[in-house]
């Protein structure tokens, strides 16, 4: 037995050599049938962060993408493509304090065997910051005015404070949290839900923070002061608009005015409206905007502007009119040609303001046929009708719509093209 054991010990180097030879033969056979290739991993690589404390967040430095080069057998590359194998880039910040750190990028590929040759970027320089939630009071900032006759109470918020979450760096920048209440000459209580913004001391909006809630309801009660009253403005007009015109709109701006009186009984005895000075409609033939005074009762004072703007929109009454036997003029016909037109006149139907149409004479209407560059032959042409008027008059239609035109050569005007090319003062050479 001892002899066998000693013989085994002597054979151990040979056994190990055989094992190595078998291993290398297996590797060679494998590489021959499934060669190893290097290339870029083209599938999706997700980026994950591990080890980040609950009260911290990474504010910068995470790579947007990671590129990986691999070495793997050809069969593995085929599986990567067919199975859409994905990879994962890991940024491990376990145990790191807030601040800026350089972290190696570790990549895992969901298949084997593979060898990672390179990772780009191989290191991520990340900034870790503490994350907090703080409570801030809400301030109401007001812009705009309300009329003199009214007063506004202090605005009331549906809640006085708001919670803001973000990094300590961002939260430390906050100097003021406010909403903006716009008052545009309001005469009634304002109720509005307004967005909340956080501002730096310089007045810039602090970004990358979460405001909860991000809106708040604001109520501002507006009341009329004593001694004031609001009256509607009534436009006073007389007469009729001139014939041929119509009034499309009568308006006044502003439609309300504020009056004041220390006499409470006089103020309460007023009508609900105040009239303008009288406007005579028969003097108006065009759209008009004019300032007019108000008929203010004695003992009453107007607050603000003592005039209003009256807007009167006037337009001409539209109509139609027919003009018959308007002669047609042919223009542009080439020399040596003449034209026969049938019919020689047309009926023209016009539309426009009645006043303008009444001033149009047949001589103001021109029907034209342009025969320029037209040779001998028969044509069906549409006449162009023009109306000599400064007013907006439209040609609705003409009858007939097309004119028969026959263009012929004027007898005796034919010229031999060969003789025409020889100057009149030269005789042809008989010996030519």
C-alpha positions in Angstrom: 0.0 0.0 0.0 2.8 2.3 0.9 4.4 1.5 -2.4 1.3 2.5 -4.3 1.0 5.7 -2.4 4.6 6.7 -3.1 4.0 5.9 -6.8 0.9 8.2 -6.7 3.0 11.0 -5.2 5.5 10.6 -8.0 2.7 10.8 -10.6 1.0 14.0 -9.2 3.1 16.4 -11.5 2.1 14.3 -14.5 -1.6 14.3 -13.4 -1.5 18.1 -13.0 0.1 18.5 -16.4 -2.6 16.4 -18.0 -5.3 18.4 -16.3 -3.7 21.7 -17.6 -3.3 20.3 -21.1 -7.0 19.2 -21.1 -8.1 22.6 -19.9 -6.1 24.4 -22.6 -7.3 22.0 -25.2 -10.9 22.7 -24.1 -10.3 26.5 -24.2 -8.7 26.2 -27.7 -11.6 24.1 -28.9 -14.2 26.5 -27.4 -12.5 29.6 -28.9 -12.3 27.9 -32.3 -16.0 27.1 -32.4 -17.2 30.2 -30.5 -14.5 33.0 -30.9 -14.4 35.9 -28.5 -15.2 39.4 -29.8 -14.9 42.9 -28.4 -17.5 45.6 -29.0 -19.7 48.3 -27.6 -22.7 47.2 -25.5 -25.6 48.9 -27.4 -28.5 47.9 -25.2 -30.1 50.1 -22.5 -28.0 50.8 -19.4 -30.0 52.2 -16.5 -28.3 54.3 -13.9 -29.0 53.5 -10.2 -28.0 55.1 -7.0 -27.6 53.0 -3.9 -26.8 53.9 -0.3 -28.3 57.4 -0.3 -29.7 58.4 3.1 -33.4 59.3 3.3 -32.6 62.9 4.2 -30.2 63.5 1.3 -30.4 63.7 -2.5 -27.9 63.9 -5.3 -28.2 67.4 -6.9 -25.6 67.1 -9.6 -23.0 64.9 -11.2 -25.0 61.8 -12.2 -24.1 60.8 -15.7 -26.9 61.1 -18.2 -25.6 57.9 -20.0 -22.9 55.3 -19.6 -21.0 53.6 -22.5 -19.5 50.1 -22.0 -17.1 48.1 -24.1 -17.2 44.3 -23.6 -15.3 41.2 -24.5 -17.6 38.1 -24.9 -18.0 35.0 -27.1 -19.8 35.4 -30.4 -22.8 33.4 -29.0 -23.2 35.8 -26.1 -23.2 38.8 -28.4 -26.0 37.1 -30.4 -28.0 36.5 -27.2 -27.4 40.2 -26.1 -29.0 41.3 -29.4 -31.8 38.8 -29.7 -32.8 38.9 -26.0 -32.3 42.7 -25.6 -30.1 42.1 -22.5 -29.9 45.2 -20.4 -27.2 46.6 -18.2 -27.0 48.6 -15.0 -24.6 51.3 -13.9 -24.4 51.6 -10.1 -23.4 54.7 -8.2 -22.7 53.5 -4.6 -22.7 56.4 -2.1 -23.1 54.3 1.0 -21.7 56.0 4.1 -20.9 59.3 2.3 -21.6 62.7 4.0 -23.1 65.7 2.2 -20.6 67.3 -0.2 -18.9 66.5 -3.5 -17.5 63.0 -4.1 -15.9 61.0 -6.9 -17.6 57.7 -7.1 -16.5 54.8 -9.4 -19.2 53.7 -11.9 -19.8 50.0 -11.5 -21.5 48.2 -14.4 -23.4 44.9 -14.3 -24.5 43.1 -17.5 -27.4 40.7 -17.3 -25.6 37.8 -19.1 -22.4 35.8 -18.8 -19.7 35.2 -19.6 -18.7 38.7 -20.4 -15.6 40.8 -19.6 -16.0 44.5 -19.1 -13.1 46.2 -21.0 -14.0 49.9 -20.3 -16.7 52.1 -18.8 -17.2 55.7 -19.9 -17.4 57.7 -17.6 -15.6 55.4 -15.2 -15.9 57.9 -12.4 -18.9 60.2 -11.5 -18.3 63.4 -9.5 -21.6 63.7 -7.6 -22.8 66.3 -5.1 -24.9 65.1 -2.2 -27.0 67.6 -0.3 -29.3 67.4 2.7 -33.0 67.5 2.0 -35.5 69.2 4.4 -39.0 70.4 4.7 -39.6 73.8 6.3 -42.6 76.0 7.1 -42.8 79.5 5.8 -45.4 82.3 6.3 -47.3 83.5 3.2 -47.3 87.2 2.4 -49.9 88.9 0.1 -48.5 91.5 -2.2 -51.0 93.8 -3.9 -50.7 95.5 -7.2 -53.2 97.9 -8.9 -55.7 100.3 -7.5 -59.3 100.4 -6.5 -61.6 103.4 -7.1 -61.5 106.3 -4.7 -65.0 105.7 -3.6 -64.1 102.3 -2.2 -61.9 100.9 0.5 -60.4 97.5 0.8 -60.0 95.4 4.0 -56.8 93.5 4.7 -56.6 90.3 2.5 -57.5 87.0 4.2 -55.7 83.8 3.3 -57.3 80.3 3.5 -54.1 79.3 5.3 -51.3 81.4 6.7 -48.3 79.1 6.2 -47.0 76.7 3.6 -44.5 73.8 3.6 -41.5 73.9 1.2 -39.3 70.9 0.6 -35.9 71.0 -1.0 -32.2 70.9 -0.4 -30.8 72.9 2.5 -28.9 75.1 0.0 -32.1 76.0 -1.9 -34.1 76.5 1.3 -31.5 78.8 2.7 -32.0 81.1 -0.3 -35.7 81.7 0.4 -36.2 85.2 1.8 -40.0 85.5 1.1 -43.0 83.4 0.2 -45.8 85.3 -1.4 -48.8 85.5 -3.7 -49.6 88.4 -6.0 -53.1 89.9 -5.7 -54.0 92.1 -8.7 -56.6 94.8 -8.2 -57.9 96.3 -11.4 -60.3 99.0 -10.2 -62.4 96.4 -8.5 -65.6 97.6 -6.8 -66.6 94.2 -5.5 -65.0 91.8 -3.0 -62.1 89.8 -4.6 -62.0 86.0 -4.2 -59.2 84.3 -6.1 -57.0 81.2 -5.8 -53.4 82.3 -6.4 -50.1 80.4 -7.1 -47.5 80.6 -4.3 -43.9 81.4 -5.1 -40.7 81.5 -3.1 -38.3 84.4 -3.7 -34.6 85.2 -2.9 -33.6 88.4 -1.2 -32.9 89.8 -4.7 -36.5 89.0 -5.9 -35.7 85.9 -8.0 -37.9 82.8 -7.9 -36.3 79.9 -6.0 -36.4 76.9 -8.3 -36.1 73.1 -7.6 -38.2 73.2 -4.5 -41.6 71.7 -3.8 -44.3 74.0 -2.4 -47.2 72.2 -0.6 -49.9 73.4 -1.4 -48.8 75.4 -4.4 -51.9 77.6 -4.4 -53.9 79.5 -1.7 -57.3 81.2 -1.7 -57.2 84.9 -1.0 -60.3 87.1 -0.1 -60.2 90.9 0.0 -63.5 92.6 0.9 -64.1 95.9 -0.9 -66.7 98.4 0.4 -68.0 101.7 -0.7 -67.0 104.7 1.4 -69.6 107.0 2.9 -70.7 110.0 0.8 -70.1 108.3 -2.5 -72.4 106.7 -5.1 -72.0 105.0 -8.5 -74.3 106.0 -11.3 -74.7 104.6 -14.8 -74.2 106.9 -17.7 -77.1 107.4 -20.1 -76.5 108.7 -23.6 -78.8 111.5 -24.6 -79.5 111.7 -28.3 -82.0 113.6 -30.5 -82.9 113.7 -34.2 -82.7 111.0 -36.9 -79.6 109.8 -38.7 -79.3 111.2 -42.3 -81.0 109.3 -45.1 -78.8 106.6 -46.6 -77.1 105.9 -43.2 -77.8 103.7 -40.3 -76.6 103.6 -36.7 -74.9 100.3 -35.9 -73.9 101.1 -32.3 -74.3 103.7 -29.6 -71.9 103.4 -26.7 -70.4 105.4 -23.9 -67.1 104.8 -22.0 -67.0 104.6 -19.1 -70.5 103.3 -18.5 -70.4 104.2 -14.8 -69.2 107.2 -12.9 -68.7 107.9 -9.2 -70.2 111.0 -7.6 -69.7 112.5 -4.1 -71.8 114.7 -1.9 -71.7 115.5 1.8 -75.5 115.8 1.7 -76.6 112.2 2.3 -80.3 113.0 1.5 -79.3 114.6 -1.8 -77.1 111.7 -2.7 -79.9 109.2 -2.0 -82.5 111.2 -4.0 -80.5 110.9 -7.3 -81.7 108.7 -10.1 -79.6 105.6 -10.8 -78.2 107.3 -13.9 -76.6 110.5 -15.1 -77.2 111.8 -18.6 -74.6 113.1 -21.1 -75.0 116.4 -23.0 -77.4 115.9 -26.0 -76.0 114.7 -29.3 -77.8 115.5 -32.6 -77.9 112.4 -34.8 -78.8 114.3 -37.9 -75.3 115.9 -37.9 -73.5 112.6 -38.0 -72.7 110.8 -41.3 -69.6 108.8 -40.2 -68.4 106.7 -37.2 -67.6 109.2 -34.4 -65.7 109.1 -31.1 -66.0 112.2 -29.1 -65.7 113.5 -25.6 -68.9 114.9 -24.0 -69.8 116.4 -20.7 -72.2 115.1 -18.2 -75.2 116.9 -16.8 -74.2 116.9 -13.1 -76.9 117.9 -10.6 -76.2 120.9 -8.4 -74.5 119.9 -5.1 -73.0 116.8 -6.7 -69.3 116.4 -7.5 -68.0 114.0 -10.1 -65.0 111.9 -8.9 -62.3 111.7 -11.6 -62.7 112.7 -15.2 -65.6 115.0 -15.9 -66.2 113.8 -19.4 -67.0 110.5 -21.1 -66.3 109.1 -24.5 -69.3 108.6 -26.8 -68.8 106.0 -29.5 -71.3 106.1 -32.4 -70.8 103.6 -35.2 -72.5 104.6 -38.5 -72.5 102.8 -41.8 -74.1 103.5 -45.1 -77.2 101.6 -46.2 -76.2 99.1 -48.9 -78.1 98.6 -52.1 -77.9 97.6 -55.7 -78.3 99.3 -59.1 -78.3 98.2 -62.7 -76.8 100.1 -65.6 -77.8 99.0 -69.1 -76.1 99.3 -72.5 -72.6 100.1 -71.2 -70.4 100.3 -74.3 -67.4 97.9 -74.5 -64.0 99.3 -75.5 -61.4 97.1 -77.1 -57.8 98.1 -76.4 -54.3 96.7 -77.2 -55.1 95.2 -80.6 -52.0 94.8 -82.8 -51.5 97.0 -85.8 -53.0 95.7 -89.0 -55.8 93.9 -87.2 -59.4 94.8 -86.5 -61.9 93.4 -84.1 -65.7 92.7 -84.4 -67.3 92.6 -80.9 -70.7 91.0 -80.2 -72.6 92.3 -78.4 -71.1 95.8 -78.3 -72.5 96.7 -74.9 -73.3 95.0 -71.6 -75.5 95.4 -68.5 -73.7 96.0 -65.3 -75.0 95.3 -61.8 -73.4 97.3 -59.0 -73.6 97.0 -55.2 -72.6 99.5 -52.6 -73.8 102.3 -50.4 -77.1 103.8 -51.7 -75.8 107.3 -51.5 -72.7 106.4 -53.6 -74.7 104.4 -56.1 -77.0 107.4 -56.6 -74.0 109.5 -57.7 -72.8 107.0 -60.3 -73.4 108.0 -64.0 -73.2 105.6 -67.0 -70.1 107.5 -68.1 -68.4 106.5 -64.9 -68.5 102.8 -65.8 -65.9 101.4 -68.2 -66.1 98.0 -69.8 -62.7 97.0 -71.4 -61.6 94.1 -73.5 -57.8 93.7 -73.6 -56.8 92.3 -77.1 -53.1 92.6 -76.6 -51.0 89.8 -78.3 -54.1 88.2 -79.8 -53.8 87.2 -83.4 -56.4 86.5 -86.1 -59.2 84.2 -84.9 -62.4 84.0 -82.8 -62.3 84.4 -79.0 -64.7 84.4 -76.0 -63.4 87.0 -73.6 -64.6 88.4 -70.3 -64.7 92.2 -70.1 -63.1 94.0 -67.2 -65.5 96.5 -65.6 -64.2 99.5 -63.7 -66.2 102.2 -61.8 -64.8 105.7 -61.4 -65.7 106.3 -57.8 -63.9 107.0 -54.6 -66.5 105.0 -52.6 -66.5 101.2 -52.1 -68.6 100.1 -55.1 -68.6 96.4 -56.1 -69.4 95.0 -59.5 -71.8 92.1 -58.7 -72.1 90.8 -62.2 -72.2 91.7 -65.9 -74.5 90.3 -68.6 -73.6 88.7 -70.8 -70.5 87.4 -69.0 -68.5 86.7 -72.1 -68.1 88.6 -75.3 -67.6 87.1 -78.8 -64.6 88.7 -80.4 -63.5 88.1 -84.1 -60.1 89.4 -85.0 -59.3 89.8 -88.7 -56.6 91.3 -90.9 -57.5 94.7 -92.2 -57.9 94.4 -96.1 -54.9 95.9 -97.9 -52.7 95.7 -94.9 -51.1 92.4 -95.8 -47.3 92.8 -96.3 -45.0 90.3 -98.1 -42.6 89.2 -95.4 -39.7 88.8 -97.9 -40.1 92.2 -99.5 -40.5 93.8 -96.1 -37.0 92.6 -95.2 -35.5 94.7 -98.1 -35.1 98.4 -97.4 -37.1 100.7 -99.7 -34.0 102.6 -101.0 -32.2 99.4 -102.1 -32.8 97.6 -105.4 -32.2 93.9 -105.7 -29.1 92.9 -107.6 -30.3 91.2 -110.9 -27.0 89.3 -111.1 -27.4 87.7 -107.8 
